[in-house]
Amino acid sequence: MLYDILVIGAGAAGMMAATKAARAGCSVAVLERNPFCGKKINITGKGRCNLTNTRTWDEFARHVHPSANFLRPAFYSFSNKDVVSFFEEAGLKTVVTQGGRIYPESMRAADVSRTLVKCMEEAWVEILCGREVISVCREGDIFRCNYIEDGGRRMDSGSIEALSVIVTTGGLSYPTTGSTGRGYDIAESFDLHLEPLFPSLTALMPWQYDTALSGIDLENVGLTLVVDRTPVQFETGDLSFTDNGIEGALGFRVSRRAVKAILAGQKVFLELDLKPALSTEQLKARIGREMAAMQIDPGRVGQLLMRQLLARLMPRALIVPFVAANPGLSVATLPAALKLWRFKIQSFTGYERAVVTAGGVSQKDVIAKTLCARNVPGLYFAGEVLDLDGDTGGYNLQIAFSTGSLAGESAAQRILKQRASSE
Ligand SMILES: Cc1cc2nc3c(=O)[nH]c(=O)nc-3n(C[C@H](O)[C@H](O)[C@H](O)COP(=O)(O)OP(=O)(O)OC[C@H]3O[C@@H](n4cnc5c(N)ncnc54)[C@H](O)[C@@H]3O)c2cc1C
């Protein structure tokens, strides 16, 4: 059978693309290598799926990399408001939580995948799971997708033909969910360029990391990213120390630039400010008030009293590693130590645990208004396979939904136009 459109990969972008193309009146099949659709969606937002947020375009664009301009047509054609309406109309209620993040009301990510599968089924999309596309070739106006099929005991191979192909294979991050980078090979086989790939939204490992820090979460702290002695990014919010180093919302936010700098051989430091709301002078006054309340004589602060004082200024678990990082700590040096705790960053966690892949199919080789490859009519790209990534907070799934929707609709329009002109 010759399909109008083949979608490669049933993640957020692929399922949205397939639904939109089928709703427009095209015959659509989705090829997914996993035995079921939406494996990555199921682990998003710690199993709750932060599917988008309430930001306006101007606010949203500040969190999109490397350039939000490319995303603009896709976002305007299927915005965050449209995403909410899409899911609500399909029967999935959503809620807005702190910071404008939007989740399914059930707080179950699997409900998002289930809803997308239901939408595909209702639009008569043929869902072909367990088939991994290994290459795509074009013969005249027809694309052929060659795949291998995991039939349990034996592997079969086959091919399917279509008038258009939408590549939504994701990036390289969390490869156990199925995203292993095949879409990049497909793009390169059609002479599209790839922008350098690197993991983003990932943990940063300090040099001589004190493992006593692992497991400590800090709220409302400040973090400055310093590259080759120049401060390049300052963020405030929550940070987590884990076995992999510095992560959490704040660590992730600086990770994109930090990873890029490490890969470029630059020197990277993170400077932690435990009291970003107070100036050093205000902090001195606060420490004075704490000591007065504890009836401590500033001239006689031994180790024990210092630890009691620190207990009033930071989470208890942080005291031992804080003291270890500041040998000779005294009342006089305490304000500066609280304002600046420097970590030299030596490495980062790779794709196995990075939330997204930065880089990908070059924005220059894809038409932003349709998401069709500039030099290959009928070949479309959407989602993380593109050189587009966002910060944490629902940006990445919104990118996948917006680009998936636009690619699906524009691929369908092209087919319907061709059909109308040949009639
Ligand atoms: C742990 C984690 C938590 C996250 N949490 C959030 C969050 O809460 N909010 C948010 O906005 N973003 C979140 N993200 C990021 C977000 O999930 C991704 O950016 C988004 O899912 C990308 O969608 P996609 O459809 O482009 O790719 P994917 O979701 O990766 O889907 C690609 C699909 O293609 C299939 N595939 C790949 N190659 C082939 C092939 N050759 N043949 C057939 N099928 C193939 C894969 O199996 C997969 O199903 C999170 C990511 C991770 C890893």
PDBQT file of the ligand as one rigid body, heavy atoms in Angstrom, charges set to zero:
ROOT
HETATM    1  C1  LIG A 501      13.379  12.080  32.069  1.00  0.00    +0.000 C 
HETATM    2  C2  LIG A 501      12.812  13.138  31.166  1.00  0.00    +0.000 A 
HETATM    3  C3  LIG A 501      11.851  13.993  31.658  1.00  0.00    +0.000 A 
HETATM    4  C4  LIG A 501      11.314  15.001  30.814  1.00  0.00    +0.000 A 
HETATM    5  N1  LIG A 501      10.332  15.811  31.304  1.00  0.00    +0.000 NA
HETATM    6  C5  LIG A 501       9.800  16.762  30.511  1.00  0.00    +0.000 A 
HETATM    7  C6  LIG A 501       8.713  17.550  30.963  1.00  0.00    +0.000 A 
HETATM    8  O1  LIG A 501       8.145  17.316  32.033  1.00  0.00    +0.000 OA
HETATM    9  N2  LIG A 501       8.277  18.556  30.132  1.00  0.00    +0.000 N 
HETATM   10  C7  LIG A 501       8.832  18.775  28.899  1.00  0.00    +0.000 A 
HETATM   11  O2  LIG A 501       8.397  19.707  28.209  1.00  0.00    +0.000 OA
HETATM   12  N3  LIG A 501       9.815  18.006  28.423  1.00  0.00    +0.000 NA
HETATM   13  C8  LIG A 501      10.303  16.991  29.190  1.00  0.00    +0.000 A 
HETATM   14  N4  LIG A 501      11.297  16.181  28.698  1.00  0.00    +0.000 N 
HETATM   15  C9  LIG A 501      11.782  16.386  27.308  1.00  0.00    +0.000 C 
HETATM   16  C10 LIG A 501      10.743  15.812  26.319  1.00  0.00    +0.000 C 
HETATM   17  O3  LIG A 501      10.290  14.565  26.796  1.00  0.00    +0.000 OA
HETATM   18  C11 LIG A 501      11.315  15.631  24.915  1.00  0.00    +0.000 C 
HETATM   19  O4  LIG A 501      11.928  16.816  24.478  1.00  0.00    +0.000 OA
HETATM   20  C12 LIG A 501      10.194  15.227  23.937  1.00  0.00    +0.000 C 
HETATM   21  O5  LIG A 501       9.600  14.029  24.361  1.00  0.00    +0.000 OA
HETATM   22  C13 LIG A 501      10.732  15.072  22.519  1.00  0.00    +0.000 C 
HETATM   23  O6  LIG A 501       9.685  14.555  21.733  1.00  0.00    +0.000 OA
HETATM   24  P1  LIG A 501       9.997  13.859  20.323  1.00  0.00    +0.000 P 
HETATM   25  O7  LIG A 501       8.695  13.330  19.866  1.00  0.00    +0.000 OA
HETATM   26  O8  LIG A 501      10.745  14.779  19.482  1.00  0.00    +0.000 OA
HETATM   27  O9  LIG A 501      10.997  12.669  20.668  1.00  0.00    +0.000 OA
HETATM   28  P2  LIG A 501      10.788  11.352  21.559  1.00  0.00    +0.000 P 
HETATM   29  O10 LIG A 501       9.790  11.592  22.631  1.00  0.00    +0.000 OA
HETATM   30  O11 LIG A 501      12.138  10.909  21.967  1.00  0.00    +0.000 OA
HETATM   31  O12 LIG A 501      10.129  10.303  20.559  1.00  0.00    +0.000 OA
HETATM   32  C14 LIG A 501      10.852   9.735  19.497  1.00  0.00    +0.000 C 
HETATM   33  C15 LIG A 501      10.211   8.402  19.158  1.00  0.00    +0.000 C 
HETATM   34  O13 LIG A 501      10.787   7.899  17.961  1.00  0.00    +0.000 OA
HETATM   35  C16 LIG A 501      11.039   6.520  18.099  1.00  0.00    +0.000 C 
HETATM   36  N5  LIG A 501      12.125   6.172  17.183  1.00  0.00    +0.000 N 
HETATM   37  C17 LIG A 501      13.390   6.602  17.218  1.00  0.00    +0.000 A 
HETATM   38  N6  LIG A 501      14.092   6.100  16.182  1.00  0.00    +0.000 NA
HETATM   39  C18 LIG A 501      13.232   5.341  15.485  1.00  0.00    +0.000 A 
HETATM   40  C19 LIG A 501      13.363   4.561  14.295  1.00  0.00    +0.000 A 
HETATM   41  N7  LIG A 501      14.526   4.464  13.635  1.00  0.00    +0.000 N 
HETATM   42  N8  LIG A 501      12.275   3.883  13.843  1.00  0.00    +0.000 NA
HETATM   43  C20 LIG A 501      11.083   3.948  14.500  1.00  0.00    +0.000 A 
HETATM   44  N9  LIG A 501      10.918   4.662  15.623  1.00  0.00    +0.000 NA
HETATM   45  C21 LIG A 501      11.973   5.363  16.102  1.00  0.00    +0.000 A 
HETATM   46  C22 LIG A 501      11.422   6.363  19.554  1.00  0.00    +0.000 C 
HETATM   47  O14 LIG A 501      11.277   5.040  20.004  1.00  0.00    +0.000 OA
HETATM   48  C23 LIG A 501      10.465   7.351  20.222  1.00  0.00    +0.000 C 
HETATM   49  O15 LIG A 501       9.260   6.727  20.575  1.00  0.00    +0.000 OA
HETATM   50  C24 LIG A 501      11.806  15.155  29.491  1.00  0.00    +0.000 A 
HETATM   51  C25 LIG A 501      12.759  14.270  28.999  1.00  0.00    +0.000 A 
HETATM   52  C26 LIG A 501      13.246  13.267  29.813  1.00  0.00    +0.000 A 
HETATM   53  C27 LIG A 501      14.272  12.302  29.261  1.00  0.00    +0.000 C 
ENDROOT
TORSDOF 0
